[in-house]
Amino acid sequence: MFTGLGHEFIGRDDELKSFNEAYEDDEAQLIAIYGRRRIGKTEFLWQFCKDKPYIFYTCDTQPDNVQRENFSKALTCFSDEYNWMEPFQDWTNAFRFIGRIKTDRRLVVIIDEFPFMVDKNNAIPGILKTVWDTELSKSNVMLILCGSSVSFMVDEVLGAEKPLYGRFSFTYPMPQLPYTDAMKFFTNYSNEDKLIAYSITGGVPFYLDKFKQTRSVEENVERLMLVPNGALRYEVELLMSTEFRDPTTYISIIKSIAAGNCSQNKLCGATGMGAGPLTIYMDKLIKLGFVRAEYTFSATEKDRSKPSLAHYILTDNFFKFWYRFVNPKIDDILKWKPVSIWNSSIKSHLHDYASKTFEDVCIDYMSLLNIYNKLPFVFARIGREWWNENVTQPDGTIRCVTKEVDMIAADDTGKKFIYGECKFKNEKFGMDELNNLRSKVKKEGDIYYYLFSLSGFTEDVLSEASTHTVLLTLDDVLDPVF
């Protein structure tokens, strides 16, 4: 996706369409785009502006006067008509000059890593607001402010009490690539390896690009993470330091979630925090997109307002993999060979780890089918279901166990349901597993079963295939046809 470096640009078709439609609009455009490091913002903006008159300025951490001088050079070097000019002595005149640059078509001005500019001079948003209101909003310019610090962009640039509030044509929080685009980075892999690779990289373009498809999954993990100079060796620390001045507590929470402490009660026990302080930190992690709170499918609206009932999930596959496998062995990276860490701590657990990603991908696949009206009905919501149930043991004792359904979808009438089961293992989906899914159905209505399997289905399950029992392989999911 790194077009500036000669790499193929993959995905973001809808986003490019929206930005191009805004470019063709008659009015001046002020746009904010933000998202975590490595998500592909800069490459996306290069792709957008490459066929247009543009000025692309990337801020840095130098003092304000140096920043202003460099910004001035970027503006005046746009054309030989202006390159004789001296640097602007203040930000007001620098921003005013944007509207005076002559072009045959609308000028795109991109200020990348805008938070660095403001960090050295917190008056800049107010100055830009004044110039926008008096001049630039009446010009033929598209001004794009871009930032990797999500917290800064949300709180200091877009906040309701901040100078630029209400001036933006639109804002775009850039998400990870959907799995359908992420898979295009692994064209030489088998579908099984594509899913496993995606369970490590997620939809982050930088990680996907680093994961060379000419090497095996093992070789990529070893050279990127399990050696002291690996390209992704310090990625988590860099990302967390972008958002937090002191990330220690946030990292502790993320580690605990990766270790399987997904409820408020378990997180309090693992981190030693009370429910109140934990909620404050968790709200921040959710706001920044590191964590999401998931509730069981049958939860009421009242239930969904209670943090004590939430199931907390890391949204980033790389974080999940790092804290599950790499971080616990971080001291061994200097002492062990990478292959030793892989064989002892990762290899035998990889399919189990990737199974949760398989569930996520299957849910995304069903959402795509829903959009394209390829299901028996249009569902209004989809999610997972879990509950506690007392089960009598062979010795007569009763034990409370947690039961789960990988996927449930329902229409808006609550009379039609899809129950899904996802198996990412090297065994065929068997009749016992289908009957187990059927035994978990607690709803009344029209019930459909969607079964997803890496390794196919046994003959008796194949004989069950019908309009109400749909069998899907990993190939179906990774290569959807609409």
Secondary structure, 3 states (H helix, E strand, C coil): CCHHHCCCCCCCHHHHHHHHHHHCCCCCEEEEEECCCCCCHHHHHHHHHCCCCEEEEECCCCCHHHHHHHHHHHHHCCCCCCCCCCCCCCHHHHHHHHCCCCCCCCEEEEEECHHHHHHHCCCHHHHHHHHHHHCHHHCCEEEEEEECCHHHHHHHHCCCCCCCCCCCCEEEECCCCCHHHHHHHHCCCCHHHHHHHHHHHCCCHHHHHHCCCCCCHHHHHHHHHCCCCCCCCCHHHHHHHHHCCCCHHHHHHHHHHHCCCCCHHHHHHHHCCCHHHHHHHHHHHHHCCCEEEECCCCCCCCHHHCHHHCEEEECCHHHHHHHHHHHHHHHHHHCCCHHHHHHHHHHHHHHHHHHHHHHHHHHHHHHHHHHCCCCCCCCCEEEEEEEEEEEECCCCCEEEEEEEEEEEEECCCCCEEEEEEEECCCCCECHHHHHHHHHCCCCCCEEEEEEEECCCECHHHHCCCCCCEEEEEHHHHHCCCC
